[in-house]
Structure formats: C-alpha cells, structure tokens
Amino acid sequence: MKRSIACATLLLAVASTVVLPVEAQSRRRGGTHAVIWQNPGPISSRNLYYGPGSAKLAPAPPFVFLKEDKDGESPKFKVTDANRVEWSVKLGPEAQAETVAVRLLWAVGYFAEEAYYFDRVRVKGLPMLSRGREYVDGQGNVRGARFEPRRRNVERADTWEWNK
C-alpha cells in the first residue's frame, strides 16, 4: 500500500508538469516559462475535502456508462453525469491513493486536476468490464472509484510514458 501511494504521488507530480490550465499553456507559448507551482498561501485555509474541485464541480448522479478505457494497467471507463460532464472513472488500489495525492500536491501549491473518490456508486448501463470485475457487482454498483473530469478548458499534452 505504501508503495502504491508513493508511486501515485510521483506520477501525479510528473503529470502536473504536463497538464496545465489553458492560461498557463498560452503563457508558455508566449515566450515565458510554464508554471507548475504557485504559493498556496496558508495551507490551513485550503479545503482538502474537495482539493482543486468543489461541491459545485463534483460529479452528480445519475452516472451513465459511455465506454471502457483499456489503456494503462488499472481498470477504467468513461461516464457522463447529470450535468453532462464526461468523467474518467478508475477502479482499484490506485483510485483512493491517487485522489489523496492530488489533494496533497494541490494543498502545497502544485497545479492538479480535480479528482473525487466514491466508496460506492451506481453506473447505469455498465456492462461486464474486461478488467476490474472484482469492483463491480453485476447490477451497476461500483466500489472504490476515482472520478476525474474531462473539462474543455484543460489542454492536454502528449501522454507521458516510462519507456520513451
């Protein structure tokens, strides 16, 4: 478990250098350096429950299955919520550790995307997945799920790989 948390923290630190808000991306193109950290101010004033997100931005049920994502090692799939936001849902041991790592990195000033963890959630139309069947009960109930939004205002760079 400690190893998973350490790996997730490292992965998020690296990923935060690749995924920046559109404003930071445009500044980089303008001849200045990309910004991956800012002074967060008093950390005690940061909301670690939602991290970079908020109650207003959090996933809203009902969730409807779109497609399975077979990239990477962890079981993942895409859903839409009541607000028609598309979410990437990750299952397995990384899901909770990744959500905590996002909160901690954000709390100390690193840019991080929203991540929301649900102990249990229902997904309409969820088929039998090729991976992660142990997290799904067959009636669309999923346990241990990390939700990450696919916001239109976030520009994504090429994916990062260990073996490049």
KAHUVEN-V157377 format. One record per residue. N is the residue number from 1. RES is the residue in one small letter. OMEGA is omega in degrees with one decimal (* if undefined). Layout:
# KAHUVEN-V157377
N;RES;OMEGA / N;RES;OMEGA
This chain:
# KAHUVEN-V157377
1;m;178.6 / 2;k;179.9 / 3;r;178.2 / 4;s;-179.9 / 5;i;179.6 / 6;a;178.5 / 7;c;179.7 / 8;a;178.8 / 9;t;178.5 / 10;l;179.7 / 11;l;179.9 / 12;l;177.3 / 13;a;178.1 / 14;v;-178.4 / 15;a;-178.3 / 16;s;176.3 / 17;t;-178.0 / 18;v;-176.8 / 19;v;-179.2 / 20;l;173.4 / 21;p;-178.1 / 22;v;-178.8 / 23;e;179.5 / 24;a;177.5 / 25;q;-177.4 / 26;s;176.9 / 27;r;-179.4 / 28;r;180.0 / 29;r;-178.5 / 30;g;176.2 / 31;g;176.7 / 32;t;-178.6 / 33;h;174.8 / 34;a;-179.1 / 35;v;177.1 / 36;i;-177.8 / 37;w;172.3 / 38;q;178.6 / 39;n;-176.2 / 40;p;-174.1 / 41;g;-179.3 / 42;p;-177.9 / 43;i;179.9 / 44;s;179.3 / 45;s;-178.1 / 46;r;179.5 / 47;n;-177.9 / 48;l;177.6 / 49;y;179.8 / 50;y;-178.5 / 51;g;-179.0 / 52;p;178.7 / 53;g;179.0 / 54;s;176.4 / 55;a;-178.6 / 56;k;-178.2 / 57;l;-175.8 / 58;a;178.0 / 59;p;-177.8 / 60;a;176.8 / 61;p;6.6 / 62;p;178.4 / 63;f;-178.6 / 64;v;-179.7 / 65;f;174.7 / 66;l;-179.6 / 67;k;176.2 / 68;e;176.9 / 69;d;-174.8 / 70;k;176.8 / 71;d;175.9 / 72;g;-176.3 / 73;e;-176.7 / 74;s;175.7 / 75;p;-178.5 / 76;k;172.8 / 77;f;-179.6 / 78;k;175.6 / 79;v;166.3 / 80;t;179.2 / 81;d;-177.8 / 82;a;179.5 / 83;n;-179.5 / 84;r;174.5 / 85;v;176.2 / 86;e;-178.1 / 87;w;170.5 / 88;s;-177.7 / 89;v;178.4 / 90;k;178.5 / 91;l;174.9 / 92;g;-174.1 / 93;p;179.6 / 94;e;-172.1 / 95;a;-178.3 / 96;q;-179.5 / 97;a;179.9 / 98;e;179.2 / 99;t;178.3 / 100;v;-179.7 / 101;a;176.9 / 102;v;-178.7 / 103;r;-177.6 / 104;l;178.1 / 105;l;178.3 / 106;w;-177.8 / 107;a;-178.7 / 108;v;170.1 / 109;g;178.3 / 110;y;174.8 / 111;f;-179.7 / 112;a;176.1 / 113;e;176.6 / 114;e;172.2 / 115;a;-178.5 / 116;y;-179.1 / 117;y;175.7 / 118;f;176.4 / 119;d;176.8 / 120;r;179.7 / 121;v;178.8 / 122;r;179.7 / 123;v;179.2 / 124;k;175.6 / 125;g;-178.9 / 126;l;179.1 / 127;p;173.1 / 128;m;-179.2 / 129;l;177.8 / 130;s;176.9 / 131;r;174.8 / 132;g;-178.9 / 133;r;-179.2 / 134;e;178.8 / 135;y;-176.8 / 136;v;-175.9 / 137;d;179.2 / 138;g;177.7 / 139;q;178.3 / 140;g;177.7 / 141;n;-176.0 / 142;v;175.6 / 143;r;178.7 / 144;g;-174.7 / 145;a;173.5 / 146;r;177.9 / 147;f;176.1 / 148;e;-176.7 / 149;p;172.2 / 150;r;-176.5 / 151;r;-179.5 / 152;r;-177.4 / 153;n;177.7 / 154;v;178.4 / 155;e;-176.9 / 156;r;176.9 / 157;a;175.4 / 158;d;179.4 / 159;t;-179.9 / 160;w;179.8 / 161;e;177.3 / 162;w;-170.7 / 163;n;178.2 / 164;k;*
